[in-house]
Amino acid sequence: MLRRVALPAAVTVTAFSNSRRSLTVRTEDFFSKEGISHARRISWSPHTTEKKQGAFAKLARSNFNDPLPESFNTEPYAEEEIEAYRAHHRPDVYIHKYNVSATHLSLRP
C-alpha cells in the first residue's frame, strides 16, 4: 500500500531552490574568424566552422579566394562604348517583339 505524506510548503520550496543550476549562454562569435562569402558557405551551423579546410572544403563552390573589391573597378570598356557596339551589332536572337542579348532585353525596331 502507498502512503501519502503531506510535506510542509517550506520543504518543497527549499528543494526547488537547492536544485537550481546556473545556465550559461555561449557568447562567442563563431563567424568572426571566417572571411568566406555567404554564397560559398556550406552551412551556417557553428559546428562546421572549424572543419572548413578539411572535408567541407570539397563541397565549396570553388577553392579560390573571394575576389578583392579592387578587381571590379578595372572595367576595360566604358558603358558608352558597349552601347555603341550594340547599336550596330544587333543580335539575331529575338523572342516575339524583343531583341535578346546576354545582358539586355530590348524592344525590336
C-alpha positions in Angstrom: 0.0 0.0 0.0 1.2 3.5 -0.8 1.2 6.0 1.9 0.8 9.7 1.1 2.7 12.1 3.3 1.9 15.8 3.2 5.1 17.9 3.3 5.1 21.4 4.5 5.4 24.1 1.8 8.8 25.3 3.1 10.4 21.9 2.4 9.2 21.9 -1.2 10.4 25.4 -1.8 13.9 24.7 -0.5 14.1 21.5 -2.5 13.4 23.5 -5.7 15.8 26.3 -4.8 18.6 23.9 -4.0 18.3 22.1 -7.3 18.7 25.3 -9.4 21.5 25.1 -11.9 23.2 28.2 -13.3 22.5 28.4 -17.0 25.4 29.7 -19.2 24.9 31.3 -22.6 27.6 30.9 -25.2 28.5 34.4 -26.5 31.4 33.5 -28.8 31.3 34.8 -32.3 31.6 31.7 -34.4 31.9 33.5 -37.8 34.3 36.3 -36.9 37.3 34.1 -38.0 36.0 33.5 -41.4 36.3 35.6 -44.5 34.2 33.3 -46.7 31.3 34.8 -48.7 27.7 34.0 -48.0 27.2 32.1 -51.2 30.3 29.9 -50.7 29.4 28.8 -47.2 28.1 25.2 -46.9 26.1 25.9 -43.8 25.9 28.5 -41.1 25.8 26.0 -38.2 28.6 26.6 -35.7 29.9 23.0 -35.6 31.1 23.2 -39.2 33.1 26.3 -39.0 36.4 24.8 -37.8 36.2 21.9 -40.3 36.0 24.2 -43.3 39.5 23.4 -44.5 39.1 19.7 -44.2 36.2 17.6 -45.5 33.9 20.6 -46.1 36.4 22.3 -48.5 35.4 19.8 -51.2 31.8 21.0 -51.0 32.7 24.6 -51.5 31.8 26.3 -54.8 35.4 27.0 -55.6 38.7 26.7 -53.8 39.7 30.2 -54.9 39.6 33.1 -52.5 36.8 35.6 -52.9 37.8 38.4 -55.3 39.1 41.7 -53.8 36.8 44.7 -54.3 39.6 46.5 -56.3 39.4 43.9 -59.1 35.9 45.1 -60.1 37.0 48.7 -60.6 39.2 48.0 -63.7 36.5 47.7 -66.4 38.2 47.6 -69.8 35.3 49.2 -71.7 33.2 52.2 -70.9 29.4 51.8 -70.9 29.0 54.1 -73.9 31.3 52.0 -76.0 29.4 48.9 -75.2 26.1 50.6 -76.1 27.5 52.0 -79.3 28.7 48.5 -80.3 25.2 47.0 -79.5 23.6 49.7 -81.7 25.3 48.4 -84.8 25.7 44.8 -84.0 22.2 43.7 -83.2 21.9 40.0 -82.2 19.6 37.9 -84.4 18.1 36.2 -81.4 14.6 37.5 -80.8 11.6 36.4 -78.9 8.3 37.9 -80.1 9.0 41.6 -80.3 12.2 41.7 -78.3 15.9 41.5 -79.0 17.6 39.4 -76.5 21.3 39.6 -75.7 23.3 38.2 -72.8 22.8 41.4 -70.8 19.8 43.2 -72.4 16.2 42.7 -73.4 15.1 45.5 -75.8 12.1 46.1 -78.0 12.8 45.5 -81.7 12.5 48.5 -84.1 
